[in-house]
Amino acid sequence: MGKRLLWSLILSSALTAPWAQAAEKTTIQVMHQGDPGFVAAYGKVAERFEAANPDVDVQFIYAPHDAYNEKFSAAVMAKQLPDVMELDAPFLANYVWSGYLQPIKPLIDKDLLDDMTESNIAQGTYPIDKDLYALGLTDSSVVLYGNKKYLEAIGARIPKSVDDAWTREEFETYLEKLSKLDGVKWPIDTFRGYGIKTEWITYAYGPILQSAGCDLIDRKAWKSEGTLDSDACVDALAMMQKWVKNGWVVPQSAGTNQFFAEGNPAALALGGHWVYAEAAATMKDNIVVLPLPKFGAKGASPNGTWIWAVTKTSTHPEISGKFISFLLKDKEFRTFAASQSGYPGLKSFAAESPLYATGGPMAIAFEQASKTAVARPPHPAYPTITSAFMQAVDQVFNGGDPKEALTSAAKKIDQDIEDNDGYPPFGDGQ
Amino acid sequence: MVMQQSTSSTSVRKAPARRHNKGRLMQEAAMLAPAMILLTLFLILPFLLSFWTAMTNQPLVPRPTPVRFVWFNNFIRIFQDDLFWTALWNVARFTFWIIPAQCGLAFATALLLHQKLPFRNLLRGMFFLPAITSMVVVCVIWGTLFQYPTGPFNQILGFLSGGAIQPIDWLGDPQWAMFSLVLLSAWQAYGFQMIVYLAGLQGIPDELYDAAKIDGANAFRRFWHVTMPGLRPTHVFVLVITTIQAFKLYTQVAILTQGGPKSSTETVVHYMVRAGFEEQKMGYASAVSVILFVIVLVIALIQRQLLRRFDV
């Protein structure tokens, strides 16, 4: 009896073993994140790719946005890296330095490479060997959205280009005026509702520090102490703390869409380009898109988004590259991305997106990319840099001392770099 | 009487054991083996490894730089990190609040459900229900209840006070965040302690109550002089279990507050996970886990002492 059970078990598992059918087809695994809309769009692209390449099977591995890096680490340790992976641009340096990615140039269609915008090339390039490791259809930016009705009520100046962006004084004066306006519950939504553990904090608030004349880390010496805890940074964070203290900022627990929520409780929104699609749908013509204010001598804006790379362990790099090329050229995928106000990372995609073309409603966002975009520090210590900065911002927004919070963040970053012997070859003259 | 019986039965059992000593030993070893192998593989070995890892700069994923032995550097850094002390203090604060809240609630419901109520078993099931609901689900639901400024809790408070109580930012205000987690946690987990109390109550012989009644003790005196002493070991057990559970606070923090606002809900386990998985410092995180282990061990040792004192 026992033997018969054993045999039937062996037989049934042999019959369903994957190698039985997979022998003729090449499988590539694609790890990605994304909201449900994009996940569905990827699936459809894969179907079309499989139809065009009947000998290939595309297998998706979905890893949710919030725990993407954790999931990726797990895949590394289990030696189960996918062939293709989506990754958040600032983490690229860490991945390349650790040896997980391979240069992508030989694998991608030449016309696509020529089509990339400068910012797109920058986000996919590893600063040490200047080689390209990843690319995407899109890039990203953050702008200041304004409620036209409210801005007219306080007589605010509406900048027409990045060059005449609001100054810090103008911006703070308007915030104060807006706070006294009927109907405005909070002058600005800085999307604190995204939480304190997402990339949003470093991505969106980092440029405010850079505009004020400092940075998260010295990008030559790769040392944070003396830079992140400098007076300029302390002053910039103290300024943001004041906004929060004055009740000018939508609190974290109030949700993320107060700018276009019913009744428009927030007058301004420091939001990503992706906010436009939703906001425009509910606010119609009542929305103005402004460049980020200048908090010091120069303007600064973020860039970088989720881009596609091929892992070093991939056994089918050519097919992987082919899939990425297919994805970025796919007409229907582009149409979907454009409908989500996808920010162009390819010149041809920019031409197809009236949103970002000259005169388009989001033209200012595209203008920012060439004039003020500052990438997040392309350093392998980035996971610690961003985590330490997030904690500092959380401290400060809730009443902590800015100098103290930034000093401890800077110390933490430098300790991590020290622990890894400076992440060679970073730090020696690079 | 009882003692005599037990000694006589052991002596009866011991006699044949001595005769087949070797065979018996082999048998015992064979029976123990599966458990010992699993325990060694999944408990003892990882534990020893974490001790070892705690003294290196081991990263989460393999890196080009060499892994070095750093001795007690990780521990020194942890002790120098204000955030760690904040985390420890928060856990202590949480424990201090959760014990009266959770155990009190459990004790009260257990006393209630020990009465001869109609539908008693159905009620017990209902009260136990949160304890078997996944904490993740509970957190998501309570996250909506806590919402600021328009969540149900704020609505109810506003309604009951006639608008006198301003909406509370339950999870976003450093003054309130930990308290909110205490409320949620106590509600989710008290069912377990309740069951333990119910078992304790059922273990008190009815004769004692009858005797107390004959002696003329009223309900309060019966409770104070029969129920309470009878539950002494239960009290200690519940107290210790709750303390140890409280020190491991993580899920609620990870889902609802992520350690914020202003680190007011940062806990030791959350601190450890952040160091290990976000900042990819496995050695450092292991050192935190060793410290947590020592803390829990100390609590467990105190538990043993207390249990002994109460003659359990």
Contacts between the chains, C-beta under 8 A, distances in Angstrom:
chain1	res1	chain2	res2	distance
A	69	B	277	7.8
A	69	B	278	7.3
A	70	B	277	4.8
A	70	B	278	7.5
A	73	B	60	5.2
A	73	B	61	5.0
A	73	B	277	6.8
A	73	B	280	6.9
A	76	B	61	4.4
A	76	B	62	7.2
A	77	B	60	7.7
A	77	B	61	6.1
A	97	B	63	7.9
A	97	B	64	7.0
A	98	B	61	6.4
A	98	B	62	7.2
A	98	B	63	5.5
A	98	B	64	6.9
A	99	B	64	6.3
A	195	B	258	5.9
A	196	B	258	5.2
A	196	B	259	7.3
A	196	B	260	4.6
A	196	B	261	7.7
A	197	B	258	4.4
A	197	B	259	7.9
A	197	B	278	7.8
A	251	B	148	6.6
A	251	B	169	6.2
A	251	B	172	5.3
A	252	B	172	5.0
A	252	B	260	7.8
A	252	B	261	7.1
A	253	B	146	7.6
A	253	B	147	6.8
A	253	B	148	4.2
A	253	B	169	5.5
A	253	B	170	7.4
A	253	B	171	5.4
A	253	B	172	3.6
A	254	B	148	5.9
A	254	B	149	6.9
A	254	B	172	8.0
A	255	B	147	7.8
A	383	B	278	6.4
A	383	B	279	5.8
A	383	B	280	5.7
A	384	B	279	4.7
A	384	B	280	7.7
A	384	B	281	7.9
A	387	B	274	6.8
A	387	B	278	5.0
A	387	B	279	5.3
A	391	B	83	7.3
A	391	B	259	7.7
A	391	B	263	7.3
A	394	B	259	7.7
A	394	B	260	4.5
A	394	B	261	6.3
A	394	B	262	6.4
A	394	B	263	7.1
A	395	B	262	5.5
A	395	B	263	6.6
A	397	B	261	7.4
A	397	B	262	7.9
A	398	B	174	5.2
A	398	B	260	7.1
A	398	B	261	4.3
A	398	B	262	3.4
A	398	B	264	7.7
A	399	B	174	7.2
A	399	B	262	6.3
A	400	B	262	5.7
A	408	B	82	6.8
A	408	B	83	7.7
A	415	B	77	7.1
A	416	B	279	6.8
A	416	B	281	7.2
A	419	B	57	5.0
A	419	B	281	7.3
A	420	B	57	7.7
A	420	B	59	7.6
A	420	B	63	6.9
A	420	B	65	5.0
A	421	B	65	5.1
A	421	B	66	8.0
A	423	B	65	7.2
A	424	B	64	8.0
A	424	B	65	7.3
